[in-house]
Amino acid sequence: MTELYADDLALALQIADEADLISLDRFRALDLVVEKKPDRTPVTDADRAVERAIRDRLAAERPDDAILGEEYGSDGDSARQWIIDPIDGTANYLRGVSVWATLISLSVDGVPVVGVVSSPALGRRWWAARGMGAWATDATLDADSPARRLRVSGVARLEDASVSYNSLKGWDEAGRLESLLDLSREVWRTRAYGEMWSYMLVAEGALDLASEFDLQPYDMAALIPVVEEAGGRFTSVDGTPGPWSGNALVTNGLLHDEALALLARREA
C-alpha cells in the first residue's frame, strides 16, 4: 500500500527536473516577456513554457489522466487528475525574488496523493506521496544530495507558535483582517514568508501555522501531501479538507482546532 503511488511520484520528480531547467533559464532574463491575464495577474513566457513542457510529458506518460493547470485550464475527465502550477510566485519570479516554485500534484477522486514542490532558485525541493513520507533536499539538481525526512513541530500552544499569514491585503479583501489580528495577539511570532514557502516551513517544523486567502486548487494541491505526510493538517479556514475552498489553514496538527476556533470567533 505504501508504494501505491511510487511510480507517479518518480514521474513527478523527473518532470520537476525538466521544469527547473526551463524556469531557471528564464529567471532574471532581461528579455523575459510579462503580460497580464484577464484576472489582472501577471504571467510570463516562463510560466507558459513550463506548463507546456509538463503537459507534453504527462500526455506521453499518463495519456488517460486528466490535467488542471493554471495557464491552460482543464483537460480530460478522469478520477486521476494532475494539478499544476508552473510557477507559483510569478510576481516574485518577474521581480527577481527567489521565492517561487513549480508545483506538481496528482489528485485521485479529488484528494491530492502526490506532491512535488520544486524551488530551484532557492536550491530546495520538497516531495511526498500518500504513505511514503515527506522529504526534502537542499540541492534540486544534485543527485547525490541526501534527502531529509520531514516532520512538523511539536509546539502545542498558540502562545509559543510561529505563524506566517502571507498577505495583510489578502486577509483584508476576504473580510478577515480582524481575525488575523486576533490570531497575531495570541501567538509568539508572526511573519509573511509567502507563496509555497510558508507551507513547506510548516512541514519542516520551522513554522507552526500558515494561513492564506485567495487561493486556487493549483496553488494548494501539491502542498497537501507534503504537509500531511510530515504529520500536519491542511484544511480551509473553516475546516474543510482539500484544495477546493479558496483558502488554507495549515498547522502542525496540534494547533489546528484551536486556530480554527479562533479564526471563526469573528464570524460567529
C-alpha positions as CSV (number, residue, x, y, z in Angstrom):
1,M,0.0,0.0,0.0
2,T,2.8,2.4,0.8
3,E,4.2,2.0,-2.7
4,L,0.9,2.6,-4.5
5,Y,1.9,6.0,-5.9
6,A,5.7,5.4,-6.2
7,D,5.7,5.4,-10.0
8,D,3.7,8.6,-10.1
9,L,6.0,10.3,-7.6
10,A,9.0,9.2,-9.6
11,L,7.5,10.7,-12.7
12,A,6.6,13.9,-11.0
13,L,10.2,14.3,-9.7
14,Q,11.5,13.7,-13.3
15,I,9.1,16.3,-14.6
16,A,10.3,18.7,-11.9
17,D,13.9,18.3,-13.1
18,E,12.8,19.3,-16.6
19,A,10.7,22.2,-15.4
20,D,13.6,23.6,-13.2
21,L,15.8,23.8,-16.2
22,I,13.3,25.8,-18.2
23,S,12.4,28.2,-15.3
24,L,15.9,28.8,-14.2
25,D,17.0,29.6,-17.7
26,R,14.5,32.4,-17.9
27,F,14.8,33.7,-14.3
28,R,16.2,37.2,-14.3
29,A,16.3,37.2,-18.1
30,L,16.4,40.7,-19.5
31,D,14.1,39.7,-22.3
32,L,11.5,38.0,-20.0
33,V,8.0,38.5,-21.5
34,V,5.5,39.6,-18.9
35,E,1.8,40.0,-19.7
36,K,-1.4,40.4,-17.7
37,K,-4.1,37.8,-17.8
38,P,-7.9,38.7,-17.8
39,D,-7.9,38.4,-14.0
40,R,-5.1,41.1,-13.9
41,T,-2.5,38.7,-12.5
42,P,0.9,38.5,-14.3
43,V,2.1,35.7,-16.5
44,T,5.5,35.2,-18.1
45,D,6.7,33.3,-21.1
46,A,8.4,31.0,-18.5
47,D,5.0,30.1,-16.8
48,R,3.7,29.1,-20.2
49,A,6.8,27.2,-21.3
50,V,7.0,25.2,-18.1
51,E,3.3,24.2,-18.2
52,R,3.5,23.2,-21.9
53,A,6.5,21.0,-21.1
54,I,4.7,19.4,-18.2
55,R,1.6,18.8,-20.2
56,D,3.6,17.3,-23.1
57,R,5.4,14.8,-20.7
58,L,2.1,13.8,-19.0
59,A,0.4,13.3,-22.3
60,A,3.2,10.9,-23.2
61,E,3.5,9.1,-19.9
62,R,-0.1,9.3,-18.5
63,P,-2.4,9.8,-21.5
64,D,-5.5,8.6,-19.7
65,D,-5.1,11.1,-16.8
66,A,-6.8,14.5,-16.6
67,I,-4.8,17.7,-16.2
68,L,-5.6,21.0,-14.5
69,G,-3.1,23.8,-14.9
70,E,-3.0,27.5,-14.1
71,E,-2.2,28.7,-17.6
72,Y,-4.1,26.3,-19.9
73,G,-7.0,25.1,-17.8
74,S,-8.6,21.7,-17.5
75,D,-8.3,18.8,-20.0
76,G,-9.7,15.3,-19.7
77,D,-12.2,13.6,-17.4
78,S,-10.6,11.1,-15.1
79,A,-10.6,10.3,-11.4
80,R,-6.8,10.7,-11.7
81,Q,-6.0,14.4,-12.3
82,W,-2.6,16.1,-12.4
83,I,-2.8,19.6,-10.9
84,I,0.0,22.0,-12.0
85,D,1.2,25.5,-11.1
86,P,4.1,26.0,-13.4
87,I,5.5,28.9,-11.4
88,D,3.9,29.5,-8.0
89,G,5.0,33.0,-7.1
90,T,5.1,34.6,-10.6
91,A,5.2,38.1,-9.0
92,N,8.4,37.1,-7.2
93,Y,9.8,35.5,-10.3
94,L,9.4,38.5,-12.6
95,R,10.9,40.8,-9.9
96,G,14.0,38.5,-9.5
97,V,13.0,37.3,-6.0
98,S,14.0,33.7,-5.4
99,V,10.9,32.5,-3.6
100,W,8.9,30.7,-6.3
101,A,8.4,27.0,-7.3
102,T,6.9,24.6,-9.7
103,L,4.0,22.7,-8.1
104,I,3.1,19.2,-9.4
105,S,0.4,17.1,-7.8
106,L,-1.6,14.0,-8.6
107,S,-5.2,14.0,-7.2
108,V,-7.3,10.8,-7.1
109,D,-11.0,11.3,-6.7
110,G,-10.3,14.9,-5.6
111,V,-7.8,14.0,-3.0
112,P,-4.1,15.0,-3.6
113,V,-1.9,11.9,-3.1
114,V,1.4,13.0,-4.7
115,G,3.0,16.4,-4.4
116,V,6.3,17.9,-5.6
117,V,7.3,21.4,-4.8
118,S,10.5,22.4,-6.6
119,S,12.2,25.7,-6.0
120,P,15.4,25.8,-8.0
121,A,16.3,29.4,-7.2
122,L,16.3,28.5,-3.5
123,G,18.1,25.3,-4.2
124,R,15.2,23.4,-2.5
125,R,12.8,20.7,-3.3
126,W,10.1,19.0,-1.2
127,W,8.0,16.0,-2.1
128,A,5.6,13.3,-0.8
129,A,3.2,10.6,-1.7
130,R,0.5,9.0,0.3
131,G,2.0,6.5,2.8
132,M,5.6,7.2,1.7
133,G,6.5,10.1,4.0
134,A,7.5,13.7,3.2
135,W,11.1,14.6,2.1
136,A,13.3,17.5,1.1
137,T,16.6,18.1,-0.4
138,D,18.7,21.3,-0.4
139,A,20.2,20.9,-3.9
140,T,17.5,20.2,-6.5
141,L,19.7,19.3,-9.4
142,D,22.4,17.3,-7.4
143,A,21.5,13.6,-7.5
144,D,24.0,13.0,-4.7
145,S,22.3,15.4,-2.2
146,P,20.8,13.4,0.6
147,A,17.1,13.7,1.3
148,R,15.8,14.7,4.7
149,R,12.6,13.2,6.1
150,L,10.3,16.0,7.2
151,R,8.4,16.3,10.5
152,V,6.2,19.1,11.8
153,S,6.9,20.8,15.1
154,G,5.8,19.7,18.5
155,V,4.6,23.2,19.5
156,A,1.3,22.6,21.3
157,R,0.3,26.2,22.4
158,L,-0.6,29.1,20.3
159,E,1.4,31.4,22.6
160,D,4.5,29.5,21.6
161,A,3.7,29.4,17.9
162,S,5.4,31.0,14.9
163,V,2.9,31.9,12.2
164,S,3.0,33.0,8.6
165,Y,0.0,34.9,7.2
166,N,1.3,35.7,3.7
167,S,-0.5,39.0,3.0
168,L,-2.4,41.6,5.0
169,K,-4.2,42.7,1.8
170,G,-5.4,39.2,1.2
171,W,-6.9,38.9,4.7
172,D,-8.4,42.4,4.3
173,E,-10.0,41.7,1.0
174,A,-11.5,38.5,2.4
175,G,-13.0,40.5,5.2
176,R,-11.0,38.5,7.8
177,L,-8.3,41.1,8.8
178,E,-9.7,41.3,12.3
179,S,-9.4,37.5,12.6
180,L,-5.8,37.7,11.7
181,L,-5.2,40.4,14.2
182,D,-6.8,38.2,16.9
183,L,-4.5,35.4,15.9
184,S,-1.5,37.7,16.0
185,R,-2.2,38.7,19.6
186,E,-2.3,35.0,20.6
187,V,0.9,33.7,19.1
188,W,4.6,34.2,19.7
189,R,5.7,35.4,16.3
190,T,4.2,36.5,13.0
191,R,5.9,36.7,9.6
192,A,4.7,36.9,6.0
193,Y,7.0,34.4,4.2
194,G,4.6,34.0,1.4
195,E,3.9,31.6,-1.5
196,M,4.6,27.9,-1.1
197,W,7.5,28.5,1.3
198,S,5.2,29.2,4.3
199,Y,3.7,25.7,4.0
200,M,6.9,23.9,3.4
201,L,8.3,25.6,6.5
202,V,5.4,24.1,8.5
203,A,6.2,20.7,7.0
204,E,9.8,21.1,8.1
205,G,8.9,22.2,11.6
206,A,10.3,25.7,11.3
207,L,6.9,27.2,11.4
208,D,3.8,26.0,13.3
209,L,1.0,27.6,11.4
210,A,0.3,29.2,8.0
211,S,-2.9,30.6,6.5
212,E,-3.9,32.5,3.4
213,F,-6.8,33.6,1.3
214,D,-7.5,34.0,-2.5
215,L,-6.1,30.6,-3.5
216,Q,-6.8,28.2,-6.4
217,P,-6.5,24.4,-6.3
218,Y,-3.3,24.5,-8.3
219,D,-1.8,26.8,-5.5
220,M,-2.5,24.2,-2.9
221,A,-2.8,20.6,-4.2
222,A,1.0,19.8,-4.3
223,L,1.4,21.2,-0.8
224,I,-1.1,19.0,0.8
225,P,0.7,15.6,0.6
226,V,3.9,17.2,1.9
227,V,2.2,18.8,4.9
228,E,0.1,15.7,5.8
229,E,2.9,13.2,5.3
230,A,5.0,15.3,7.6
231,G,2.3,15.0,10.3
232,G,0.5,18.3,9.8
233,R,-3.1,19.2,8.9
234,F,-4.3,21.1,5.8
235,T,-7.8,22.5,5.6
236,S,-9.6,25.6,4.7
237,V,-10.0,28.3,7.4
238,D,-13.4,26.8,8.0
239,G,-12.0,23.3,8.4
240,T,-12.9,21.7,5.0
241,P,-10.1,19.3,3.8
242,G,-8.6,19.6,0.4
243,P,-7.6,22.4,-2.1
244,W,-11.1,23.3,-3.2
245,S,-12.2,26.1,-0.8
246,G,-10.2,29.1,-1.9
247,N,-8.1,29.4,1.2
248,A,-5.9,27.4,3.5
249,L,-5.1,26.9,7.2
250,V,-2.1,24.6,7.7
251,T,-0.7,23.6,11.1
252,N,1.4,21.0,12.8
253,G,-1.9,19.4,13.8
254,L,-1.6,20.1,17.5
255,L,-2.7,23.7,17.0
256,H,-5.3,23.2,14.3
257,D,-8.6,23.0,16.3
258,E,-7.6,26.0,18.4
259,A,-6.6,28.0,15.4
260,L,-9.9,27.1,13.6
261,A,-11.9,28.2,16.7
262,L,-10.0,31.5,17.0
263,L,-10.4,32.4,13.3
264,A,-14.1,31.5,13.5
265,R,-14.7,33.7,16.5
266,R,-15.2,36.9,14.5
267,E,-17.6,35.1,12.2
268,A,-19.9,33.9,14.9
